[in-house]
Amino acid sequence: MDLEILPVRRGGAAENMALDFLLLQRYPRPAVPRFRHYDWRGPAFTFGYAQKIAWVRGALPPGEPVDLCRRPTGGGIVDHRDDWTYSLVIPRGHSLEEERATQSYRAVHECLAAALRAQGVPAVTQQAEAPPAPGEAVAASGVCFQRAERYDVVHERSGEKIAGGAQKRNKRGLLFQGSLWRPATGAALDWDRLHDDLAAHLAAALQCPAVATPWPELDWEEVSGLTEQYASPEWIESR
């Protein structure tokens, strides 16, 4: 078994979310873990599956058009305008997939923190949820990068949140969607190296080699259909 490292793709918010979900649901080699880093065509925000759209719209930056999509995973609002985004699928039955959500979250973020430390960023995982600042309890609970939760990646000295993630688990396995806020690292990073180092640490955690793999032969009519669904008001405004 390998950790399959997929090529980088650039997409809109709905397309990126659709591809992540289909990598969980329709991957042609369902028994192997798969990892990808991806980019965004323009300014984009995503938000958690269970969040209320009225609250989300009120938390977005005013006066700036953005590409907005509800994620298939949980979590809060994520600003993708200056982040580094990735996803990992761990198949059903793998030992890490069978762990509790807090432990799979911790394991992935410990890999990311180790990859950051390799480039001199003093990154660690938050061992307890950071207390909210006065008056920020409600907002911080729904907006990523405002406050670190347990096992988020944080800057060891400043305590600033560097990376968070969200998960979805079903009969196919575990989908982990992660986002690193570039300015919070406080360093000029080699992002290609970060990609490779993170893949190597994930492979070690999953106990399998990392192997560069061509993009899978998905049903592109299904990709197009799900992208349209994720871009629709019915999906975005479903709550």
N, C-alpha and C positions, 0 to 999 in steps of 0.2 A: 504494500500500500504506500502511495506517495501523497504528499501535499502538492496539489496541482496549482501552479502559479500562472494565472491567466494574464494575457496582455492588457495593457492600460487602454481604456476606452473613455471617450468624452461624450456626455449626453446631457439632455435636459433633465429636470427633476423627475418627471413622470417616467421617462425612459430608464434612468438610473435605478429608480425604485422597482420598476417592473423586472429589470434584468437581475437585480439581487434576489427578488422573490423566485424567479424562474430558475436561478442557480440552485435554489433550495428544492424546488418542486420538480424540475424537468431535466436535471443534469444527466447526460447519457451514461455516466459512471457513478451511480448514486452511492456506492460504498466507499468513495474516496473523499477526503477533505479537499476543499478548494478555496483559494484566496485571490482577491483582486484589489488593486488600487484603481480609482477612477477619478476623472475630472468633470468639470461642469461647463456647459456652453455659455453661461452667463450668470448674473447674480441670482442665487437660489437660497431658499430656506425649505427645510423639511420639518415635520412635526410628528409627534407620537400618535399611534393608531387611536388611542382612547381620548385624545385631547379635544376640547370643544373649539370649533372653528371661530366662534365669536371672540373667545379669549385670545386665540392665536392671532387673529387679525389686529386686535388691540395692542399686541406686544410687538408687532413688526415695525420697522423704521418708517416713519411717516413720509409720504411724498416720494417714495422711491419704488418704481415698479420692480417686482421680483418674481421669479419662477417659484411657485409654491406647490408643495405636494405633501399629502399625508403618507407617512411611512407604513409598511406592513409590520414594523416592530414598535415597541413602546418608546418610553423616554419623552424628552421635552423638545422644545423648538431648537433647531440647530441652524446656525448661520454658516452657509457654505461659501461666503464671498472670499474668505482668506483661510480656508481650512485645507487639510489633507485627509481625504476620505478613503476608507477601505471597507471591505466586507470579507467575512470568513464563514464558510459553511462546514459544520462538523456533522458527519452522517449519523443517523440513528444507530445506536449500539456501541459507538466509540465511548471509551471510559470517560473522556472529558464531557461528552454530550450528556452522559448520564449523571453528572454532578449537578448539585443545586445551582440555580441561576447565579447566586452570589459567587460561587466558586469558579464557574466558567468565566464570569466577568473578570474576576481577579486574575485568573490564569492568562487571559488574553492581554490584559493591561500590564501585567508584569513583563510579558514579552516586549510590549511597546516601550515600557520604561527602560528596559535593558538596551534596546536599540537606540534610544535617545542618549543614554549614558555613554554609549560607545563614541558619540560625537561631542562629549563634554557637557551635555545638558544634565544638571542634577535632578533627574526625574525619579520619582518614587510613586508608589500607590498609596492613596489616602487610606489610613487604617480606621478612621471613624468619620462619620458625616460631619462636615464643617457646620458650625452653628450659623444661622442667618444673621446678617446685620440688622439693626433695628429698622422695622418697617419694610423689610425685604422678604419676609417669610413666604408670602403668597407668590410673588413674582419669581423668586429664585427656584421655587419648586417646579416651575414649568419651563424654564429657559436654560438650555445647556450653557456651560461656561460661566454662569453667574456665581455658582456655588458648587464646590466639590462634594460629591456624595462618596460613600464608602467604596473603595477600590477604583475610583477615578485616578488618572495620572495627574500628579501635581508637581510643581516646582518645589524642590526640597527647602529652599531658602525663603522664597516669597510666599509659598503656599498657594500661588495662583494655579487655577485649574488649567492643565494643558490638553487633556483628552478625556472624552467620555464615550459611551456607547449605548446601544440598545439591542435587545435580543427578541427573537421569536423562536419558539420550540413547537414542533408538531411531529406527526408520525414519520416525516422524512428526515428529521434531524434538527439541528440548531443553526439559525441564521444570526450572525453577530454583525451589526453595522456600527463602525467606529469613525470618530471624527477627532482630528487633532487641530487645535487652534494655533496656527503658525506663529503669530506674534508672542504667544505665551512662552515659547521656548527660550526667548531672549538670546537667540544665537542664529547665525547664518548657517543653515544645514545643507548638506548634500542630500537632496531628497531621493535620488536614485539609490544612494547608499542606505538611507533609512528603509526604503522599500526592501532591499535585499537583506538587510540585517533583521528587520521584523520577520520576513519570511523564514529566515534561518532559525530564529528563536521560536516561532510558532511550530516549525517542523520538529524542533527538539521537544517541545512540550507535547506534541501529538505523537512523538516517537516514530517519525517517518521522514524520509528525505524530501526536500523541496525540489520540484522538477518543473521547469518552464514548459507550459502546455499551450497549444493553439486554442483559440476560442472555440467553444463547443458548437456543434451543429444543432442549434435550437430550431424549433419551428418558428420562423420569423413572422408568419401570420399570427401566431399566438403572442409573440413579443409585441407586435403592432397593436393587437387587440387589447392586451393588458396595459400597454402604454396609454392608449386612448381611455381606458377605464380609469387609470390613475390620474389622468389629466382632467377628468370630467367633474362637474360640480357635484354630481351624486356621490362621488368618492371623497372629494376634498371637504364637502360640507355635510358629510354623513352624520356628524355629531355636533 
